[in-house]
Amino acid sequence: MKKWYDAYTGLPFRHLGNDPKTGIDCFNLCALILKQRLSANVKVLTSTFCNIVDADWYNKTNESFLDEFNNPENGFIKVTNLKIYDIVVMSIGSTNVPNHCAMYVDDNKVLHIMDKHTSWISPYGSYYKQYTTGIYRWKNLND
């Protein structure tokens, strides 16, 4: 049975990309889904807050670019319980700052996209949970 999120798997990755055909990054993929599925007016893109154009940026930063989720003015609120369309923010790699996000799609699964991968669904289990720094919900998503 086809799921709503299947349409978002297999997309190419491109750092700072915002086009699902030519390449998109993790933050912009989450924003795209929120816009398409919830009519959310996400005001920021990765290029709004990340000025490192190097594709290996996530290993070279000490800045917490994904703090954009922690700013209610940008439309997100921090939550503790997972719900479909929530954004899971993580610190993966050699940095100790949030540098990756994925969307919770249901049944302990998240939708990801990252360097050297097309977008895919993975279990949200112990591996990704250990790197999670916060869970954020679009403020207008009904509880």
Secondary structure, DSSP 8 states (H G I E B T S, - for coil): ---GGGGGSS--B-TT-EETTTEE-HHHHHHHHHHHHH-------HHHH----STTGGGT--S-GGGGGG-GGGTEEEESS--TT-EEEE--SS-SS--EEEEEEETTEEEE--TT---EEEE-SHHHHHHEEEEEEETTS--
